[in-house]
Amino acid sequence: MLPFKLVYHDRYDLNLGAHVFPSQKYRLVHEALLNERHADAADFLLPEPARDEDVHLVHSQEYVHKLKTGTLSYAEQLRLEIPYSVELIDACWLAAGGSILAARRALLDGWAANIGGGFHHAYPDHGEGFCVLNDVAIAIRRLQMDRAVETAMVIDTDVHHGNGTAAIFGGDATVYTLSIHQENNYPYPKPPSNLDINLEDGVGDDDYVGILEKNLHQAFEEFQPGLIFYVGGADPYREDQLGGLALTLEGLKRRDALVFDYARRHRVPLAITLAGGYARRVADTVRIHVDTILAARDAAQQSAAKA
Ligand SMILES: [Zn+2]
């Protein structure tokens, strides 16, 4: 039914219980896509967990060992801001496997989406801000090692700066990182991306879309990627509890359409990950993520019509 594949697993749920991070959202996005008849069962692919050798392309031996043996220190667990559990680790390895699969499918089909992932705050040697493994970085490194792709661009529109991703790819000329985020918000510090767009509090639809467009133009002047990873956070939404920007549902759709239009016009395969979303109503977060998939569908259909 959809012109590209969606990657999803029921065990993406991070098992957080009552938490500002609604980790049931992955299941709800999957359900909404099916119930609203945007997708059918055949559109979904089931990921395998990332292999440890994939994870080690980004993360240190010591950190991975602590995750697998449940031996993070108290301070390390606090920094994660989510409770450690066996289910959490399972979900993170699956999400990383899902982003690898989505990237491979994007190279085949032009587009793909992981209904999960986008854990952009994870560093090589530690996790923080609800992020354990940097699935996007793992996927890019895996595909580079496989010689499936030489270069990649990460376009991160989560309201929070993509600090882990910026740190991992800092000094790596093969990966271009762009982050558009609220400046006056977690994380501190913000290691430099190739292009950091620091927004003031309260930026709304028109300003956001205008600023993003100008910077996408610059990014594509500076770099021609073989693959784009889109980290499509739902948290620039004006009703978000952890964000201080003021985008509407309509503005978020314009954001997604703008990014996908750049990918389409430059003929670069694009893989979507969902990233953060903490709207007062979980249904809004789910709606924003579903809209991202629908914006990609529209862009994919447009590129097919032109081909
Ligand atoms: Zn965020």
Boltz pocket constraint, residues with backbone or C-beta under 6 A from the ligand:
constraints:
  - pocket:
      binder: B
      contacts: [[A, 158], [A, 159], [A, 160], [A, 233], [A, 235], [A, 275], [A, 276], [A, 277]]
      max_distance: 6.0
